[in-house]
Amino acid sequence: MEKQFCCTEEQNVVQTTKGKVKGYSYDGISVFKGIPYAKSRRFHAPEEVEAWDGIFDATSFGYVCPLLELGKPNGELQVPHRYWVMNEDCQNLNVWTPACDDKKRPVMVWFHGGGFESGSAIEHIAYEGENMSRFGDVVTVTVNHRLNVLGYLDLSDFGEEYEDSGNHGTNDLIMSLHWVKDNIAAFGGDPENVTVFGQSGGGAKVTTLLQTPAADGLFAKGINMSGVIGPMLSDAKGSGKELVEALMAELGISNVHELETIAYDRLAAAYKKLKPEFQKQGKYVGCAPQPNAHYVGEPCENGFRIETAHVPLMVGSVFAEFTGFGLRNREAMKAMPEEAQEAMLKERIGEEGVRKLIPLFKKAYPERPLCDLIGLDFIFRGPEIDYVEKRAAVNEHTYVYLFNQNLPLNGSSLPWHCADVPFFFHNCELVPMTQMEGVTEKLEEQIFSAAMAFARGGNPNNPSIPRWAASTPGHQQVMVFDENTRCLENYDVELVREHAKYGAPMLMAMMAALKGEIQH
């Protein structure tokens, strides 16, 4: 059937609380890009935008937040990227909808990865919301917000006006959810049925909102994909006073207000120069949420707020996560006799580690060769186990998954960080590396259908998957997504905990060798 395109002054025009916006429709989906949901001065709280006359042209993506640096392009087969025009005026969002009617569809609000420091709403090509809206009959929203020192630098010691500057990136997200609450009905969405979801840093943002009272009532459910990362993505510690004073000294200024107007490139350069030494000394470096009167802090340290106990949560990770970017010789290792694989493991994790881990690994992953133990993640899954225990203690609707499907890079590679994103968005057709005959279509349908069922009613169960029980304290029910999708109880808990003891040096060495190759 021929795909239809329409962009006129008469169609795809929607009235928002601040004025009319004009998008376009393509192949049955209406698209609106770059809609401003807030404005702000640097280091200050987000404010409402002024109403506009006429019609806002929402046919182009808006600015993305300036990054501290742009890495050298690499790993595009694994995580295909898009870079966009950067500007501090970056508080905008994009909407995909099957129709701007009164149907009240579930709303999916996406927070991008990149920690709290980098990334954008359009960075990964699979962030496109068209297919999610089409196949799920939902309204999809993706959000840009302030990052790094612009969104997460604590200046609270320098005056009341900066009281919560260490969390303004999160406050931007809250403003975007207010925009959704006030406007999404005009785009065919239900403001009372909003699911916030995100991967990596985006998943951590879901957790941060659960721990921020100002976000209460703005969303009904959450999906945290590879967003429990323990110390690697933890809260900021201490006061930003020393760092801010050092920044001013480096920039040759004496008044903190001058930081608001100094060129971003100079600010970023000064920060990057100072950060390594501050980090080495264990001092505050920002670029992460700041526990204070407005944000309770990480739940693994502080517990989940009981006020969010009613919010269903889906939490998951990927078999190899970061190590999946570096294991390029898996086919050769897999071809070795098992005795040789065991000897290789002894060299890396020691005889005691092999004795403890191999039986646990074979029990958890009987389908995998021993060499895959080298890539098994515990940086995400380890903290996630504790996170799920705490969440399940206050919530009867906590669902856990693991993406376990190898992908056809270099013959067969362990799944890496972000590998599950195209499956959640129903966007495997956009990412060549996901294509596996007889596997991709079925697995995409299972993962996508689970996400859509969860968005509709807070329960991921649907006819495409086995029964998925919610986790309870001491009983983690994990849906293992791969070509043989199954739900297992506590199948990897002991393995992951032991692996964290014996495999840490090996994994740290692998990550050091990756340098800038880890993608988001």
VEXDREN-2710 file (C-alpha; in Angstrom, 1 decimal):
% VEXDREN-2710
k/r/px/py/pz
1/MET/0.0/0.0/0.0
2/GLU/1.3/3.5/-0.9
3/LYS/2.5/5.5/2.1
4/GLN/0.8/8.9/2.4
5/PHE/2.4/12.1/3.5
6/CYS/0.6/15.3/4.5
7/CYS/1.8/18.6/5.8
8/THR/-0.7/21.5/5.4
9/GLU/-2.0/24.5/7.4
10/GLU/-5.3/22.8/7.7
11/GLN/-4.2/19.3/8.9
12/ASN/-2.0/18.1/11.8
13/VAL/-2.4/21.4/13.7
14/VAL/-3.0/21.0/17.4
15/GLN/-3.9/23.5/20.0
16/THR/-1.7/23.3/23.1
17/THR/-1.9/25.4/26.3
18/LYS/0.7/27.8/24.8
19/GLY/-0.5/28.0/21.2
20/LYS/-1.0/26.0/18.1
21/VAL/1.6/23.5/16.7
22/LYS/1.8/22.1/13.2
23/GLY/3.3/18.7/12.5
24/TYR/3.0/16.3/9.6
25/SER/1.6/12.9/9.0
26/TYR/3.3/10.0/7.3
27/ASP/2.1/6.5/6.8
28/GLY/-0.8/7.0/9.2
29/ILE/1.2/8.5/12.1
30/SER/1.2/12.2/13.0
31/VAL/4.5/13.6/14.1
32/PHE/5.4/16.8/16.0
33/LYS/9.0/17.7/16.7
34/GLY/10.9/20.2/18.8
35/ILE/7.9/21.5/20.9
36/PRO/9.2/23.7/23.7
37/TYR/7.9/22.6/27.1
38/ALA/10.0/25.0/29.2
39/LYS/12.7/27.7/29.2
40/SER/15.4/28.7/31.7
41/ARG/18.4/30.7/32.6
42/ARG/21.6/28.7/33.1
43/PHE/21.7/27.1/36.5
44/HIS/18.1/28.3/37.3
45/ALA/14.9/26.4/37.6
46/PRO/12.9/25.7/34.4
47/GLU/10.0/28.1/33.8
48/GLU/6.9/28.0/31.6
49/VAL/7.4/29.3/28.0
50/GLU/5.4/32.2/26.9
51/ALA/2.3/31.7/24.8
52/TRP/2.9/32.3/21.1
53/ASP/0.8/33.8/18.3
54/GLY/0.3/32.0/15.1
55/ILE/1.3/28.4/14.5
56/PHE/4.6/26.9/15.8
57/ASP/6.4/24.8/13.1
58/ALA/6.9/21.4/14.8
59/THR/8.3/19.7/11.7
60/SER/12.0/19.8/12.8
61/PHE/13.8/18.4/15.8
62/GLY/14.7/21.0/18.4
63/TYR/18.2/21.7/19.8
64/VAL/19.8/19.1/21.9
65/CYS/21.8/19.9/25.1
66/PRO/25.4/20.9/24.5
67/LEU/27.8/18.0/25.3
68/LEU/31.1/18.3/27.1
69/GLU/32.7/16.6/24.2
70/LEU/31.9/14.6/21.0
71/GLY/33.6/11.3/20.9
72/LYS/35.1/9.8/17.8
73/PRO/32.4/7.9/15.9
74/ASN/32.8/4.1/16.5
75/GLY/30.7/1.1/17.1
76/GLU/27.9/2.3/14.8
77/LEU/27.0/-1.3/13.8
78/GLN/26.2/-1.9/17.5
79/VAL/24.7/1.5/18.4
80/PRO/23.8/3.6/15.4
81/HIS/24.1/7.3/16.4
82/ARG/22.8/10.6/15.2
83/TYR/24.2/13.9/16.3
84/TRP/22.3/17.2/16.1
85/VAL/22.6/20.9/16.6
86/MET/23.4/21.8/20.2
87/ASN/22.2/24.8/22.1
88/GLU/21.3/25.5/25.7
89/ASP/17.7/26.2/24.6
90/CYS/17.2/22.5/24.6
91/GLN/14.0/21.9/26.6
92/ASN/11.9/20.4/23.9
93/LEU/10.1/17.2/23.1
94/ASN/8.8/15.2/20.2
95/VAL/5.4/13.4/19.8
96/TRP/4.3/10.5/17.6
97/THR/0.6/9.6/17.6
98/PRO/-1.8/7.4/15.6
99/ALA/-4.3/10.3/15.6
100/CYS/-5.0/13.6/17.3
101/ASP/-8.5/12.5/18.6
102/ASP/-10.2/11.8/21.9
103/LYS/-9.3/8.1/22.1
104/LYS/-7.1/8.4/25.3
105/ARG/-4.3/6.1/24.3
106/PRO/-1.5/5.1/26.8
107/VAL/1.4/7.5/26.7
108/MET/5.1/6.4/26.6
109/VAL/7.6/9.1/27.6
110/TRP/11.2/8.2/26.8
111/PHE/14.2/9.5/28.6
112/HIS/17.5/9.0/26.7
113/GLY/20.7/7.4/27.8
114/GLY/24.1/8.9/28.3
115/GLY/24.1/9.0/32.1
116/PHE/23.1/12.5/33.2
117/GLU/26.0/13.9/31.2
118/SER/25.4/13.2/27.5
119/GLY/23.1/11.8/24.9
120/SER/19.9/13.3/23.3
121/ALA/16.3/12.3/22.5
122/ILE/17.3/11.5/18.9
123/GLU/20.9/10.1/19.5
124/HIS/20.1/6.4/18.8
125/ILE/18.3/5.8/15.5
126/ALA/16.0/3.4/17.3
127/TYR/14.6/6.2/19.5
128/GLU/12.2/7.0/16.6
129/GLY/8.6/6.7/18.0
130/GLU/6.8/6.0/14.8
131/ASN/6.7/2.2/15.0
132/MET/5.9/2.2/18.7
133/SER/2.8/4.4/18.1
134/ARG/1.8/2.4/15.0
135/PHE/2.1/-1.1/16.3
136/GLY/1.2/-0.3/20.0
137/ASP/-1.6/2.2/19.4
138/VAL/0.1/4.5/21.9
139/VAL/1.3/8.1/22.0
140/THR/5.1/8.3/22.1
141/VAL/7.0/11.2/23.5
142/THR/10.8/11.7/23.6
143/VAL/12.4/14.4/25.7
144/ASN/15.5/16.6/25.5
145/HIS/16.7/18.3/28.8
146/ARG/19.7/19.9/30.4
147/LEU/22.6/17.6/31.1
148/ASN/26.2/17.7/32.6
149/VAL/27.1/21.0/34.3
150/LEU/24.1/22.7/32.8
151/GLY/21.7/20.4/34.5
152/TYR/23.6/19.0/37.4
153/LEU/26.0/21.4/39.0
154/ASP/25.5/22.3/42.6
155/LEU/25.8/26.0/43.3
156/SER/23.5/26.0/46.4
157/ASP/26.3/27.4/48.6
158/PHE/26.2/30.6/46.5
159/GLY/22.7/31.7/47.2
160/GLU/19.0/30.7/47.5
161/GLU/18.5/31.2/43.8
162/TYR/20.7/28.2/43.1
163/GLU/19.0/26.0/45.8
164/ASP/18.3/23.1/43.6
165/SER/20.7/23.7/40.7
166/GLY/22.2/20.3/41.2
167/ASN/18.9/18.7/40.0
168/HIS/17.7/21.1/37.3
169/GLY/18.1/18.4/34.6
170/THR/15.6/16.3/36.5
171/ASN/13.4/19.4/37.1
172/ASP/13.3/19.8/33.3
173/LEU/12.0/16.2/33.0
174/ILE/9.3/17.1/35.6
175/MET/8.3/20.1/33.5
176/SER/8.1/17.9/30.4
177/LEU/5.7/15.6/32.3
178/HIS/3.6/18.6/33.3
179/TRP/3.4/19.5/29.6
180/VAL/2.3/15.9/28.9
181/LYS/-0.4/16.1/31.6
182/ASP/-1.7/19.4/30.3
183/ASN/-1.5/18.7/26.5
184/ILE/-1.3/15.1/25.6
185/ALA/-5.1/14.6/25.4
186/ALA/-5.1/16.9/22.3
187/PHE/-2.7/14.4/20.7
188/GLY/-4.9/11.4/21.4
189/GLY/-3.2/10.4/24.7
190/ASP/-4.4/9.7/28.2
191/PRO/-2.7/12.0/30.8
192/GLU/-3.7/9.6/33.5
193/ASN/-1.9/6.6/31.9
194/VAL/1.7/7.8/31.4
195/THR/4.6/5.3/31.4
196/VAL/8.1/6.8/31.8
197/PHE/10.8/4.6/30.3
198/GLY/14.5/4.9/29.6
199/GLN/17.7/3.0/29.1
200/SER/21.0/3.4/30.9
201/GLY/21.0/7.0/32.1
202/GLY/17.4/7.1/31.0
203/GLY/16.5/4.2/33.3
204/ALA/18.3/6.0/36.1
205/LYS/16.2/9.1/35.4
206/VAL/13.1/6.9/36.0
207/THR/14.4/6.0/39.4
208/THR/15.3/9.6/40.1
209/LEU/11.7/10.7/39.4
210/LEU/10.4/8.0/41.8
211/GLN/12.6/9.6/44.5
212/THR/11.6/13.2/43.7
213/PRO/8.3/14.3/45.4
214/ALA/7.6/17.0/42.8
215/ALA/7.2/14.2/40.2
216/ASP/4.4/12.5/42.2
217/GLY/1.2/12.0/40.2
218/LEU/2.8/12.8/36.8
219/PHE/3.3/9.2/35.7
220/ALA/1.6/5.9/36.4
221/LYS/4.3/3.3/35.6
222/GLY/8.0/3.1/34.9
223/ILE/10.4/0.9/32.8
224/ASN/14.0/1.0/33.8
225/MET/16.3/-0.6/31.1
226/SER/19.9/-1.1/32.2
227/GLY/19.6/1.9/34.5
228/VAL/20.7/0.4/37.8
229/ILE/24.5/0.9/37.7
230/GLY/25.6/1.1/41.3
231/PRO/28.7/3.3/41.9
232/MET/29.2/4.0/38.1
233/LEU/26.0/6.1/38.0
234/SER/25.3/7.0/41.6
235/ASP/24.3/10.3/43.2
236/ALA/26.6/13.3/43.5
237/LYS/28.3/13.4/46.9
238/GLY/29.0/16.5/49.0
239/SER/28.8/20.1/48.1
240/GLY/29.7/21.7/44.8
241/LYS/31.3/24.7/46.5
242/GLU/35.0/23.7/46.0
243/LEU/34.4/22.8/42.4
244/VAL/32.6/26.0/41.6
245/GLU/35.3/28.1/43.2
246/ALA/37.9/26.2/41.2
247/LEU/35.9/26.8/38.0
248/MET/35.8/30.5/38.7
249/ALA/39.5/30.6/39.3
250/GLU/40.3/28.7/36.2
251/LEU/38.0/31.0/34.2
252/GLY/39.4/34.2/35.8
253/ILE/36.1/35.4/37.2
254/SER/35.3/36.5/40.8
255/ASN/31.4/36.6/40.7
256/VAL/29.4/33.4/40.5
257/HIS/26.8/35.1/38.4
258/GLU/29.4/35.4/35.6
259/LEU/29.2/31.6/35.2
260/GLU/25.7/32.1/33.9
261/THR/26.8/34.0/30.8
262/ILE/30.3/32.8/30.1
263/ALA/30.6/30.9/26.8
264/TYR/29.6/27.3/27.2
265/ASP/32.8/26.1/25.4
266/ARG/35.0/27.8/28.0
267/LEU/32.9/26.5/30.9
268/ALA/33.1/22.9/29.5
269/ALA/36.8/23.2/28.9
270/ALA/37.5/24.4/32.4
271/TYR/35.3/21.6/33.9
272/LYS/37.0/18.9/31.9
273/LYS/40.4/20.2/33.0
274/LEU/39.4/20.1/36.7
275/LYS/37.3/17.0/36.8
276/PRO/40.1/14.3/36.7
277/GLU/41.9/15.6/39.8
278/PHE/38.7/16.2/41.8
279/GLN/37.6/12.7/40.8
280/LYS/40.9/11.2/41.8
281/GLN/40.5/12.8/45.3
282/GLY/37.0/11.6/45.7
283/LYS/35.5/15.1/45.6
284/TYR/32.3/16.4/44.2
285/VAL/32.3/16.5/40.3
286/GLY/28.6/17.0/39.6
287/CYS/26.9/15.6/36.5
288/ALA/24.6/13.5/38.7
289/PRO/21.5/14.2/40.8
290/GLN/22.1/15.9/44.1
291/PRO/20.4/14.5/47.2
292/ASN/18.7/17.4/49.1
293/ALA/15.3/18.6/50.3
294/HIS/14.0/18.0/46.8
295/TYR/15.5/14.6/45.9
296/VAL/15.6/11.7/48.4
297/GLY/18.6/10.0/46.8
298/GLU/19.3/6.5/45.4
299/PRO/16.8/3.9/46.7
300/CYS/19.5/1.2/47.2
301/GLU/21.1/3.6/49.8
302/ASN/17.9/5.3/51.1
303/GLY/15.0/3.0/50.3
304/PHE/12.2/3.7/47.9
305/ARG/9.7/6.5/48.8
306/ILE/6.6/4.8/50.1
307/GLU/4.6/7.5/48.2
308/THR/5.5/5.7/45.0
309/ALA/4.7/2.2/46.2
310/HIS/1.6/2.0/43.9
311/VAL/3.7/2.6/40.7
312/PRO/4.4/-0.7/38.8
313/LEU/8.0/-1.0/37.6
314/MET/9.7/-3.1/34.9
315/VAL/13.4/-3.5/35.5
316/GLY/16.0/-5.2/33.3
317/SER/19.5/-5.5/31.9
318/VAL/21.5/-7.2/29.1
319/PHE/23.7/-10.3/29.5
320/ALA/27.0/-8.6/28.6
321/GLU/26.3/-4.9/28.8
322/PHE/29.6/-3.0/28.6
323/THR/31.7/-6.1/27.9
324/GLY/29.6/-6.8/24.9
325/PHE/31.5/-4.0/23.1
326/GLY/34.9/-5.6/23.5
327/LEU/34.6/-9.4/23.0
328/ARG/35.4/-9.7/19.3
329/ASN/37.0/-13.1/19.4
330/ARG/34.1/-15.1/20.9
331/GLU/33.8/-17.4/17.9
332/ALA/37.4/-18.6/18.3
333/MET/37.0/-19.1/22.0
334/LYS/33.7/-20.9/21.6
335/ALA/35.4/-23.3/19.2
336/MET/38.0/-24.4/21.8
337/PRO/37.5/-27.6/23.7
338/GLU/35.8/-27.1/27.0
339/GLU/39.0/-28.0/28.9
340/ALA/40.8/-25.2/27.0
341/GLN/38.0/-22.7/27.8
342/GLU/38.3/-23.7/31.5
343/ALA/42.0/-23.2/31.4
344/MET/41.5/-19.7/29.9
345/LEU/39.1/-18.8/32.6
346/LYS/41.6/-20.0/35.3
347/GLU/44.1/-17.5/33.9
348/ARG/41.6/-14.7/34.2
349/ILE/39.8/-15.4/37.5
350/GLY/41.9/-17.9/39.3
351/GLU/41.4/-21.6/40.2
352/GLU/39.1/-20.8/43.1
353/GLY/36.9/-18.5/41.0
354/VAL/36.6/-21.2/38.3
355/ARG/35.7/-23.8/41.0
356/LYS/32.9/-21.5/42.4
357/LEU/31.6/-20.0/39.1
358/ILE/31.6/-22.8/36.5
359/PRO/28.9/-24.9/38.2
360/LEU/26.7/-21.8/38.8
361/PHE/27.2/-20.6/35.2
362/LYS/26.3/-24.0/33.7
363/LYS/23.2/-24.2/35.9
364/ALA/22.1/-20.6/35.0
365/TYR/23.0/-20.7/31.3
366/PRO/23.2/-24.4/30.2
367/GLU/22.9/-23.3/26.5
368/ARG/26.1/-21.1/26.7
369/PRO/29.7/-22.2/26.3
370/LEU/32.0/-21.6/29.3
371/CYS/33.8/-18.8/27.5
372/ASP/30.7/-16.6/27.8
373/LEU/31.4/-16.3/31.5
374/ILE/34.1/-13.8/30.5
375/GLY/31.4/-11.4/29.3
376/LEU/28.8/-12.0/31.9
377/ASP/27.7/-8.6/33.4
378/PHE/27.5/-7.9/37.1
379/ILE/28.0/-4.2/37.0
380/PHE/24.3/-3.7/36.2
381/ARG/22.7/-7.0/37.2
382/GLY/24.5/-7.0/40.6
383/PRO/23.0/-3.7/41.9
384/GLU/19.8/-4.5/40.1
385/ILE/19.3/-7.6/42.3
386/ASP/19.4/-5.4/45.4
387/TYR/17.2/-2.7/43.7
388/VAL/14.5/-5.3/42.9
389/GLU/14.6/-6.7/46.4
390/LYS/13.9/-3.2/47.8
391/ARG/11.3/-2.4/45.2
392/ALA/9.4/-5.7/45.6
393/ALA/9.2/-5.1/49.3
394/VAL/7.0/-2.0/48.8
395/ASN/5.4/-3.0/45.4
396/GLU/3.5/-6.1/44.2
397/HIS/4.1/-5.1/40.6
398/THR/7.8/-5.3/40.0
399/TYR/8.8/-7.3/36.9
400/VAL/12.3/-8.2/36.0
401/TYR/13.8/-9.2/32.6
402/LEU/17.2/-10.0/31.1
403/PHE/18.0/-9.6/27.4
404/ASN/20.0/-12.7/26.6
405/GLN/19.9/-12.9/22.7
406/ASN/23.3/-13.1/21.0
407/LEU/23.5/-10.9/17.9
408/PRO/25.2/-11.6/14.5
409/LEU/28.3/-9.4/14.7
410/ASN/31.5/-11.3/14.0
411/GLY/29.4/-14.4/13.6
412/SER/27.8/-14.3/17.0
413/SER/28.4/-11.7/19.7
414/LEU/27.2/-11.4/23.2
415/PRO/24.4/-8.8/23.6
416/TRP/25.8/-5.4/24.5
417/HIS/24.5/-2.3/26.3
418/CYS/21.6/-0.8/24.2
419/ALA/21.1/-4.1/22.3
420/ASP/17.5/-4.3/23.6
421/VAL/16.5/-0.7/22.6
422/PRO/15.3/-1.5/19.0
423/PHE/13.2/-4.4/20.3
424/PHE/11.4/-2.2/22.8
425/PHE/10.6/0.4/20.2
426/HIS/9.7/-2.1/17.5
427/ASN/12.5/-0.6/15.5
428/CYS/14.6/-3.7/14.6
429/GLU/14.0/-2.8/10.9
430/LEU/16.2/0.3/11.4
431/VAL/19.1/-1.6/13.0
432/PRO/20.8/-4.1/10.7
433/MET/22.7/-5.9/13.4
434/THR/19.4/-7.1/15.0
435/GLN/18.5/-9.2/11.9
436/MET/18.4/-12.9/12.6
437/GLU/16.3/-15.2/10.5
438/GLY/13.5/-16.9/12.4
439/VAL/14.4/-15.0/15.6
440/THR/14.2/-11.3/15.3
441/GLU/10.5/-11.0/14.4
442/LYS/9.3/-13.3/17.2
443/LEU/11.6/-11.8/19.8
444/GLU/10.7/-8.2/18.9
445/GLU/7.0/-9.1/19.1
446/GLN/7.5/-10.7/22.6
447/ILE/9.5/-7.7/24.0
448/PHE/7.3/-5.1/22.4
449/SER/4.0/-6.8/23.4
450/ALA/5.2/-7.1/27.0
451/ALA/6.1/-3.4/27.1
452/MET/2.7/-2.4/25.5
453/ALA/0.8/-4.6/27.9
454/PHE/2.6/-3.1/30.8
455/ALA/1.9/0.4/29.5
456/ARG/-1.8/-0.4/29.3
457/GLY/-2.4/-2.0/32.7
458/GLY/0.9/-2.3/34.7
459/ASN/1.3/-6.0/33.9
460/PRO/3.5/-7.2/31.0
461/ASN/1.7/-10.6/30.5
462/ASN/0.4/-11.2/27.0
463/PRO/-0.2/-14.2/24.7
464/SER/3.3/-14.0/23.1
465/ILE/5.3/-14.9/26.2
466/PRO/5.2/-17.5/29.1
467/ARG/3.6/-16.4/32.3
468/TRP/5.6/-13.6/33.9
469/ALA/5.2/-13.4/37.7
470/ALA/6.0/-10.3/39.6
471/SER/9.0/-10.5/41.9
472/THR/8.7/-10.7/45.6
473/PRO/11.4/-10.4/48.3
474/GLY/13.6/-13.4/48.0
475/HIS/12.0/-14.5/44.8
476/GLN/13.2/-12.7/41.7
477/GLN/11.2/-13.8/38.7
478/VAL/13.3/-13.0/35.6
479/MET/11.9/-13.1/32.0
480/VAL/14.9/-14.2/30.0
481/PHE/14.3/-12.8/26.5
482/ASP/16.0/-14.8/23.7
483/GLU/15.1/-17.3/21.0
484/ASN/13.8/-19.5/23.9
485/THR/12.1/-16.9/26.0
486/ARG/11.3/-18.2/29.5
487/CYS/10.7/-17.0/33.1
488/LEU/13.1/-18.3/35.8
489/GLU/13.2/-17.7/39.5
490/ASN/16.4/-16.7/41.2
491/TYR/18.3/-18.4/38.4
492/ASP/21.3/-16.1/38.4
493/VAL/21.4/-14.4/41.8
494/GLU/24.1/-16.6/43.4
495/LEU/26.1/-16.6/40.1
496/VAL/26.1/-12.8/39.8
497/ARG/27.1/-12.3/43.4
498/GLU/30.0/-14.7/43.2
499/HIS/31.0/-13.3/39.8
500/ALA/31.3/-9.9/41.4
501/LYS/33.8/-11.3/43.9
502/TYR/36.0/-13.2/41.4
503/GLY/35.4/-11.5/38.1
504/ALA/35.9/-7.9/39.0
505/PRO/39.6/-7.6/38.1
506/MET/38.9/-9.3/34.7
507/LEU/36.0/-7.1/33.9
508/MET/37.8/-3.9/35.0
509/ALA/40.7/-4.7/32.7
510/MET/38.3/-5.3/29.8
511/MET/36.6/-2.0/30.4
512/ALA/39.9/-0.2/30.6
513/ALA/40.9/-1.6/27.3
514/LEU/37.6/-0.4/25.8
515/LYS/38.5/3.2/26.6
516/GLY/36.0/5.3/24.6
517/GLU/34.3/2.5/22.9
518/ILE/31.4/2.1/25.3
519/GLN/28.3/3.4/23.6
520/HIS/24.9/4.7/24.8
END
